[in-house]
Each structure stands twice: as C-alpha cells, then as structure tokens.
Amino acid sequence: MRRIIGFLAAMSCSWPVLAADALPALKLDPDSLTVSGVSSGGYMAVQYQVAYSGKVAGAGVVSAGPWYCAQESITRALGECMKGVDPAPDTAALIAAARRAAEAATIDDLNGLAADHVWVFHGSKDTKVALPVSDALVEFYRAFIPTENIRYETGVAAAHGFPTLDDGIPCDRSGEPWLNDCDYDAAGRLLEQLYGPLKPRGKASDDRLQAFDQHRYAQSGALSTLEPFGFVYVPKRCETGEGCRIHVAFHGCRQGTSFVGKAFVRNAGYNDWAESNDIVVLYPQAAKSMFMPLNPQGCWDWWGYTGADYATRDGAQLVTVRRMLEALGLR
C-alpha cells in the first residue's frame, strides 16, 4: 500500500501545475448565441440547442444525429445512432420524447426552435457515423424549424472529422486530429448559415485564445468529466468593450486537448471568422476517463454517463456550459 501511495504522490508531483484565469466578463448580444460541434460534439450542440431553445439562435452539426438519440443506452448510441441501420434512429419517437420533455418543463418550450437556423453536414466518406443518422437529425429539425432555415450538406467527400480549408489530414481519411483538409471551410459555412452574411474571413491572433479554469463553473456531477482548462477566443474589438456575438464550439471524441492539444481550438477555422466578425468563441473541453463514469475517448455525454437528465436543462455538462456563458456576460 505504501508503495502505491508513494507512486501516486510521485506522479502527482510530476504533473505540471498550470494557472488559468476565470472567464472574462464581456458585452455580449443576448440574442446571438449559436452552437456547433462534430461527432459527440455535434450531439452536444443539438442537446444544448434543444434544452435551452429559448436562448439559442441556431446550430451547426457535423456527423451527429437527433436529440436524445441514445436514450441513456450506450448500446443504442453505438448502434442505431452511429450505424444508422437495423434499426435507424426512430425520429418519430424522439420528436415525441422532446414534446413530452417540453411539457414536463425539463427542456425549454420547443417553440423556441421555430426561428432557428441550422446547418447539418455529413461527409460522403464518413464510415463512423452513417448518413441515415444525419438524415434523422434533419427530419427531427423539420418537426420544429421551417425547411428554409435548414441547410443540409452531403456532397463533400470527407471522412469522419471537421472539414477545413487547409488543416489536418487528407479529406478522405479519418483520424487525429479529426480535422480534414478538404478545401472546404466548414466553420465559415456554418457561421454564415447561423448569422447571415459575414465579413470576409480574417486572421486570428493566438494571444487572444485564452485558457480558463473550467472547474469553477462545473456543476456537481460534471467536474470529473471536464478537463481542468477550457479555451475562449476573444476578438480584439470584444476585448475593448464592443458588443459581440457568442458561439460555442464542441470538439468530438478524441479531439479534446488531452488527445490533440490545441489542434481543434486553434485550427478548425472558427477563430479567423470570429476575429473579423466580432464573435467570441467558447471551446469547452471534455475529459477522458478510464474509471466511472467511463469515457475513455473523451466524448461529450450524449448517452447518459453523467446521469439520466444529460439531455435536459439539468444535465450536468449542459448546466456547466450555461454557467460559462453567464460568466462571459450572456444573460
């Protein structure tokens, strides 16, 4: 036992001790919140949008399916919510579940989705999440959002990952850092769908990508599922008190900082658009865990490892992100 304790003590002393600040208080447009994500981050974006639909103006989703797809089942998550066949996601049942949740006031009134704009992407070379899963998401959205507000992109020969102009691995390959060099600017495409016409893509500055202490915002039940530090990109004009918009970008599985460093938060493409269009970008970070709650790939909770309420306003990770946004100044 003493050897084990000594080993753990030595290991703890070898870990770097880093300091991170609280999130800065900014002047944010209260009607400007949008969310996006890839893979598990896409599911997380949908969950946040539906749970807090009264506060969210739109979502961009890459390689993910409808709200509450897994229904607290890892078997269902790995089956129909990824493979999309035998069976495909039961969209009608998920729409009904959302309506019941709204009636029970565990999520916002679904009328809050009616004015949203959404952008859904599925790469034609994606073999990890099948096309019927994204089809089911679009069908889910059409129950609540006008068709003209939904853009569905399926024509890019991208494997599973987040498509970029010129960062990452070849477009038709899948692997870390889960950024695909497709000559396709997914960040720009989705932001323009969510916000309307934007100024041309600018040039981000790394010194405006700030680390912050995530644990100070964590709800009980979320602490062990989050990395110690998240990131926020604050454009120059937003630092000086200008009114700015706010976007949350959720990484995918094996795409957080413990797997790929700052690859997603620096190179996905959001920050260049943010700099020229006064958009603050929040990058929460999920942690991997080899213990309970088991999450070895550092995915966001879209099947219930934080609890049965994971997809509702009381979900531990959703509440934590909401607290981060409130700290930034979103009311």
JODA-V31958 format. One record per residue. N is the residue number from 1. RES is the residue in three letters. OMEGA is omega in whole degrees, -180 to 180 (NA if undefined). D_CENTER is the distance of its C-alpha to the mean C-alpha in Angstrom with 2 decimals. Layout:
# JODA-V31958
n:N res:RES omega:OMEGA d_center:D_CENTER
n:N res:RES omega:OMEGA d_center:D_CENTER
This chain:
# JODA-V31958
n:1 res:MET omega:-180 d_center:41.25
n:2 res:ARG omega:178 d_center:42.18
n:3 res:ARG omega:179 d_center:41.08
n:4 res:ILE omega:180 d_center:37.63
n:5 res:ILE omega:179 d_center:37.36
n:6 res:GLY omega:178 d_center:38.66
n:7 res:PHE omega:180 d_center:36.18
n:8 res:LEU omega:178 d_center:33.20
n:9 res:ALA omega:179 d_center:34.71
n:10 res:ALA omega:179 d_center:35.18
n:11 res:MET omega:-179 d_center:31.64
n:12 res:SER omega:179 d_center:30.32
n:13 res:CYS omega:-178 d_center:32.65
n:14 res:SER omega:179 d_center:31.38
n:15 res:TRP omega:180 d_center:27.73
n:16 res:PRO omega:176 d_center:27.11
n:17 res:VAL omega:-176 d_center:26.95
n:18 res:LEU omega:178 d_center:24.67
n:19 res:ALA omega:176 d_center:24.52
n:20 res:ALA omega:-176 d_center:21.58
n:21 res:ASP omega:167 d_center:21.96
n:22 res:ALA omega:176 d_center:20.58
n:23 res:LEU omega:178 d_center:18.26
n:24 res:PRO omega:175 d_center:20.54
n:25 res:ALA omega:-174 d_center:21.62
n:26 res:LEU omega:176 d_center:21.28
n:27 res:LYS omega:-174 d_center:22.51
n:28 res:LEU omega:174 d_center:19.65
n:29 res:ASP omega:-175 d_center:20.21
n:30 res:PRO omega:-179 d_center:19.48
n:31 res:ASP omega:-170 d_center:18.86
n:32 res:SER omega:-173 d_center:16.43
n:33 res:LEU omega:171 d_center:12.99
n:34 res:THR omega:-177 d_center:10.44
n:35 res:VAL omega:174 d_center:6.70
n:36 res:SER omega:178 d_center:5.12
n:37 res:GLY omega:-180 d_center:3.62
n:38 res:VAL omega:176 d_center:6.51
n:39 res:SER omega:178 d_center:8.41
n:40 res:SER omega:176 d_center:7.32
n:41 res:GLY omega:174 d_center:3.58
n:42 res:GLY omega:175 d_center:5.37
n:43 res:TYR omega:-180 d_center:7.23
n:44 res:MET omega:179 d_center:5.14
n:45 res:ALA omega:178 d_center:4.62
n:46 res:VAL omega:179 d_center:8.25
n:47 res:GLN omega:-180 d_center:9.26
n:48 res:TYR omega:-180 d_center:8.62
n:49 res:GLN omega:-177 d_center:10.31
n:50 res:VAL omega:-178 d_center:13.08
n:51 res:ALA omega:-178 d_center:13.76
n:52 res:TYR omega:-173 d_center:14.10
n:53 res:SER omega:178 d_center:15.24
n:54 res:GLY omega:-178 d_center:18.01
n:55 res:LYS omega:-172 d_center:15.88
n:56 res:VAL omega:-177 d_center:13.27
n:57 res:ALA omega:180 d_center:14.79
n:58 res:GLY omega:-178 d_center:12.54
n:59 res:ALA omega:171 d_center:9.47
n:60 res:GLY omega:-171 d_center:9.03
n:61 res:VAL omega:178 d_center:8.35
n:62 res:VAL omega:173 d_center:9.62
n:63 res:SER omega:177 d_center:11.50
n:64 res:ALA omega:-175 d_center:10.55
n:65 res:GLY omega:-172 d_center:12.80
n:66 res:PRO omega:177 d_center:13.74
n:67 res:TRP omega:174 d_center:13.09
n:68 res:TYR omega:-176 d_center:14.87
n:69 res:CYS omega:-175 d_center:15.79
n:70 res:ALA omega:177 d_center:16.69
n:71 res:GLN omega:176 d_center:18.61
n:72 res:GLU omega:-177 d_center:18.72
n:73 res:SER omega:176 d_center:20.10
n:74 res:ILE omega:177 d_center:19.05
n:75 res:THR omega:178 d_center:21.81
n:76 res:ARG omega:179 d_center:20.40
n:77 res:ALA omega:-178 d_center:16.90
n:78 res:LEU omega:-179 d_center:18.67
n:79 res:GLY omega:-172 d_center:21.08
n:80 res:GLU omega:-177 d_center:20.59
n:81 res:CYS omega:172 d_center:16.76
n:82 res:MET omega:-179 d_center:16.89
n:83 res:LYS omega:173 d_center:20.51
n:84 res:GLY omega:180 d_center:20.81
n:85 res:VAL omega:176 d_center:24.56
n:86 res:ASP omega:-1 d_center:27.18
n:87 res:PRO omega:168 d_center:25.70
n:88 res:ALA omega:176 d_center:22.97
n:89 res:PRO omega:-180 d_center:20.51
n:90 res:ASP omega:-173 d_center:22.77
n:91 res:THR omega:-180 d_center:21.21
n:92 res:ALA omega:179 d_center:24.17
n:93 res:ALA omega:-180 d_center:23.77
n:94 res:LEU omega:174 d_center:20.08
n:95 res:ILE omega:178 d_center:21.08
n:96 res:ALA omega:179 d_center:23.91
n:97 res:ALA omega:178 d_center:21.81
n:98 res:ALA omega:179 d_center:19.63
n:99 res:ARG omega:177 d_center:22.95
n:100 res:ARG omega:179 d_center:24.38
n:101 res:ALA omega:178 d_center:21.52
n:102 res:ALA omega:178 d_center:21.98
n:103 res:GLU omega:179 d_center:25.72
n:104 res:ALA omega:179 d_center:25.30
n:105 res:ALA omega:173 d_center:23.21
n:106 res:THR omega:168 d_center:20.43
n:107 res:ILE omega:179 d_center:18.02
n:108 res:ASP omega:173 d_center:18.91
n:109 res:ASP omega:-176 d_center:21.51
n:110 res:LEU omega:173 d_center:20.18
n:111 res:ASN omega:177 d_center:22.26
n:112 res:GLY omega:178 d_center:19.49
n:113 res:LEU omega:-167 d_center:17.73
n:114 res:ALA omega:-179 d_center:20.93
n:115 res:ALA omega:-177 d_center:20.49
n:116 res:ASP omega:168 d_center:16.84
n:117 res:HIS omega:180 d_center:16.22
n:118 res:VAL omega:179 d_center:13.83
n:119 res:TRP omega:-178 d_center:13.46
n:120 res:VAL omega:-178 d_center:13.16
n:121 res:PHE omega:171 d_center:13.91
n:122 res:HIS omega:179 d_center:15.66
n:123 res:GLY omega:-176 d_center:17.67
n:124 res:SER omega:177 d_center:21.23
n:125 res:LYS omega:-179 d_center:21.51
n:126 res:ASP omega:179 d_center:18.53
n:127 res:THR omega:180 d_center:20.33
n:128 res:LYS omega:174 d_center:17.60
n:129 res:VAL omega:-173 d_center:16.06
n:130 res:ALA omega:-179 d_center:18.97
n:131 res:LEU omega:180 d_center:19.44
n:132 res:PRO omega:178 d_center:20.48
n:133 res:VAL omega:176 d_center:17.05
n:134 res:SER omega:175 d_center:15.64
n:135 res:ASP omega:-180 d_center:18.99
n:136 res:ALA omega:177 d_center:18.48
n:137 res:LEU omega:180 d_center:15.26
n:138 res:VAL omega:177 d_center:17.34
n:139 res:GLU omega:177 d_center:20.20
n:140 res:PHE omega:-180 d_center:18.26
n:141 res:TYR omega:-176 d_center:17.25
n:142 res:ARG omega:176 d_center:20.90
n:143 res:ALA omega:-173 d_center:22.11
n:144 res:PHE omega:-172 d_center:20.75
n:145 res:ILE omega:178 d_center:20.14
n:146 res:PRO omega:-177 d_center:22.94
n:147 res:THR omega:-178 d_center:22.93
n:148 res:GLU omega:178 d_center:23.53
n:149 res:ASN omega:-177 d_center:20.16
n:150 res:ILE omega:174 d_center:18.36
n:151 res:ARG omega:-176 d_center:18.20
n:152 res:TYR omega:-177 d_center:17.92
n:153 res:GLU omega:179 d_center:18.26
n:154 res:THR omega:-171 d_center:19.84
n:155 res:GLY omega:-179 d_center:22.47
n:156 res:VAL omega:-177 d_center:21.04
n:157 res:ALA omega:-178 d_center:22.31
n:158 res:ALA omega:171 d_center:19.12
n:159 res:ALA omega:-177 d_center:18.44
n:160 res:HIS omega:-179 d_center:15.21
n:161 res:GLY omega:-178 d_center:12.91
n:162 res:PHE omega:-176 d_center:11.61
n:163 res:PRO omega:179 d_center:14.83
n:164 res:THR omega:176 d_center:16.41
n:165 res:LEU omega:-172 d_center:19.85
n:166 res:ASP omega:178 d_center:21.36
n:167 res:ASP omega:174 d_center:19.22
n:168 res:GLY omega:-178 d_center:18.74
n:169 res:ILE omega:180 d_center:20.78
n:170 res:PRO omega:-171 d_center:22.70
n:171 res:CYS omega:-174 d_center:20.89
n:172 res:ASP omega:177 d_center:22.32
n:173 res:ARG omega:-177 d_center:21.62
n:174 res:SER omega:179 d_center:18.87
n:175 res:GLY omega:-179 d_center:18.26
n:176 res:GLU omega:10 d_center:17.09
n:177 res:PRO omega:-180 d_center:15.57
n:178 res:TRP omega:167 d_center:13.84
n:179 res:LEU omega:-175 d_center:14.49
n:180 res:ASN omega:179 d_center:17.11
n:181 res:ASP omega:-173 d_center:19.93
n:182 res:CYS omega:-170 d_center:20.55
n:183 res:ASP omega:-176 d_center:22.13
n:184 res:TYR omega:-173 d_center:19.39
n:185 res:ASP omega:-178 d_center:17.18
n:186 res:ALA omega:-179 d_center:13.95
n:187 res:ALA omega:179 d_center:12.51
n:188 res:GLY omega:-180 d_center:15.81
n:189 res:ARG omega:-176 d_center:16.14
n:190 res:LEU omega:-180 d_center:13.05
n:191 res:LEU omega:178 d_center:13.81
n:192 res:GLU omega:175 d_center:17.37
n:193 res:GLN omega:-176 d_center:16.69
n:194 res:LEU omega:-174 d_center:14.83
n:195 res:TYR omega:-173 d_center:17.37
n:196 res:GLY omega:-176 d_center:20.42
n:197 res:PRO omega:-180 d_center:22.52
n:198 res:LEU omega:171 d_center:21.54
n:199 res:LYS omega:-179 d_center:23.78
n:200 res:PRO omega:179 d_center:23.91
n:201 res:ARG omega:-178 d_center:21.45
n:202 res:GLY omega:179 d_center:22.65
n:203 res:LYS omega:-180 d_center:22.76
n:204 res:ALA omega:176 d_center:20.42
n:205 res:SER omega:-177 d_center:22.17
n:206 res:ASP omega:-178 d_center:20.99
n:207 res:ASP omega:175 d_center:22.74
n:208 res:ARG omega:172 d_center:20.37
n:209 res:LEU omega:-170 d_center:17.39
n:210 res:GLN omega:171 d_center:17.96
n:211 res:ALA omega:175 d_center:17.21
n:212 res:PHE omega:-178 d_center:17.23
n:213 res:ASP omega:-179 d_center:18.07
n:214 res:GLN omega:-171 d_center:15.20
n:215 res:HIS omega:179 d_center:17.79
n:216 res:ARG omega:-179 d_center:19.66
n:217 res:TYR omega:-171 d_center:16.96
n:218 res:ALA omega:171 d_center:16.37
n:219 res:GLN omega:174 d_center:17.76
n:220 res:SER omega:-177 d_center:20.26
n:221 res:GLY omega:-180 d_center:18.76
n:222 res:ALA omega:-171 d_center:15.54
n:223 res:LEU omega:-176 d_center:17.45
n:224 res:SER omega:-179 d_center:18.07
n:225 res:THR omega:-178 d_center:14.54
n:226 res:LEU omega:169 d_center:13.30
n:227 res:GLU omega:177 d_center:14.59
n:228 res:PRO omega:-173 d_center:17.24
n:229 res:PHE omega:168 d_center:15.68
n:230 res:GLY omega:-179 d_center:12.55
n:231 res:PHE omega:174 d_center:12.90
n:232 res:VAL omega:175 d_center:13.38
n:233 res:TYR omega:-178 d_center:15.02
n:234 res:VAL omega:179 d_center:17.88
n:235 res:PRO omega:-175 d_center:20.08
n:236 res:LYS omega:-177 d_center:23.79
n:237 res:ARG omega:179 d_center:24.69
n:238 res:CYS omega:177 d_center:22.12
n:239 res:GLU omega:-174 d_center:23.73
n:240 res:THR omega:172 d_center:27.06
n:241 res:GLY omega:176 d_center:26.38
n:242 res:GLU omega:175 d_center:25.56
n:243 res:GLY omega:-175 d_center:23.47
n:244 res:CYS omega:174 d_center:19.97
n:245 res:ARG omega:-175 d_center:16.90
n:246 res:ILE omega:179 d_center:13.47
n:247 res:HIS omega:176 d_center:9.99
n:248 res:VAL omega:179 d_center:6.66
n:249 res:ALA omega:-178 d_center:4.71
n:250 res:PHE omega:177 d_center:2.25
n:251 res:HIS omega:177 d_center:5.44
n:252 res:GLY omega:175 d_center:7.29
n:253 res:CYS omega:-180 d_center:10.41
n:254 res:ARG omega:-179 d_center:13.05
n:255 res:GLN omega:175 d_center:11.06
n:256 res:GLY omega:-173 d_center:10.91
n:257 res:THR omega:180 d_center:13.97
n:258 res:SER omega:178 d_center:16.30
n:259 res:PHE omega:-171 d_center:16.14
n:260 res:VAL omega:-178 d_center:15.92
n:261 res:GLY omega:-178 d_center:16.63
n:262 res:LYS omega:-175 d_center:15.29
n:263 res:ALA omega:-178 d_center:15.01
n:264 res:PHE omega:-174 d_center:11.37
n:265 res:VAL omega:-178 d_center:11.55
n:266 res:ARG omega:-166 d_center:15.01
n:267 res:ASN omega:-179 d_center:15.39
n:268 res:ALA omega:177 d_center:12.54
n:269 res:GLY omega:-178 d_center:14.50
n:270 res:TYR omega:-169 d_center:12.66
n:271 res:ASN omega:178 d_center:15.19
n:272 res:ASP omega:177 d_center:18.23
n:273 res:TRP omega:180 d_center:17.39
n:274 res:ALA omega:-176 d_center:16.46
n:275 res:GLU omega:-176 d_center:19.85
n:276 res:SER omega:-176 d_center:21.94
n:277 res:ASN omega:175 d_center:20.34
n:278 res:ASP omega:178 d_center:19.89
n:279 res:ILE omega:173 d_center:16.13
n:280 res:VAL omega:-179 d_center:14.72
n:281 res:VAL omega:178 d_center:11.29
n:282 res:LEU omega:180 d_center:9.64
n:283 res:TYR omega:175 d_center:8.01
n:284 res:PRO omega:-177 d_center:7.91
n:285 res:GLN omega:174 d_center:9.25
n:286 res:ALA omega:-178 d_center:9.91
n:287 res:ALA omega:172 d_center:13.57
n:288 res:LYS omega:179 d_center:15.62
n:289 res:SER omega:175 d_center:18.61
n:290 res:MET omega:179 d_center:21.83
n:291 res:PHE omega:179 d_center:23.07
n:292 res:MET omega:-3 d_center:22.25
n:293 res:PRO omega:-174 d_center:19.57
n:294 res:LEU omega:-179 d_center:19.48
n:295 res:ASN omega:-171 d_center:16.30
n:296 res:PRO omega:-178 d_center:17.85
n:297 res:GLN omega:176 d_center:15.04
n:298 res:GLY omega:180 d_center:12.55
n:299 res:CYS omega:167 d_center:10.11
n:300 res:TRP omega:-176 d_center:7.94
n:301 res:ASP omega:174 d_center:10.54
n:302 res:TRP omega:175 d_center:10.84
n:303 res:TRP omega:171 d_center:14.61
n:304 res:GLY omega:-179 d_center:15.98
n:305 res:TYR omega:175 d_center:16.61
n:306 res:THR omega:-179 d_center:16.32
n:307 res:GLY omega:-176 d_center:18.57
n:308 res:ALA omega:-178 d_center:19.39
n:309 res:ASP omega:-172 d_center:17.71
n:310 res:TYR omega:-176 d_center:14.13
n:311 res:ALA omega:-178 d_center:13.10
n:312 res:THR omega:179 d_center:15.29
n:313 res:ARG omega:180 d_center:15.71
n:314 res:ASP omega:178 d_center:17.23
n:315 res:GLY omega:-172 d_center:14.52
n:316 res:ALA omega:-179 d_center:14.65
n:317 res:GLN omega:178 d_center:11.05
n:318 res:LEU omega:178 d_center:10.49
n:319 res:VAL omega:-180 d_center:13.78
n:320 res:THR omega:178 d_center:12.99
n:321 res:VAL omega:177 d_center:10.16
n:322 res:ARG omega:178 d_center:12.74
n:323 res:ARG omega:176 d_center:15.36
n:324 res:MET omega:180 d_center:13.73
n:325 res:LEU omega:177 d_center:13.64
n:326 res:GLU omega:178 d_center:17.18
n:327 res:ALA omega:178 d_center:18.29
n:328 res:LEU omega:178 d_center:17.31
n:329 res:GLY omega:179 d_center:19.54
n:330 res:LEU omega:-180 d_center:17.67
n:331 res:ARG omega:NA d_center:20.12
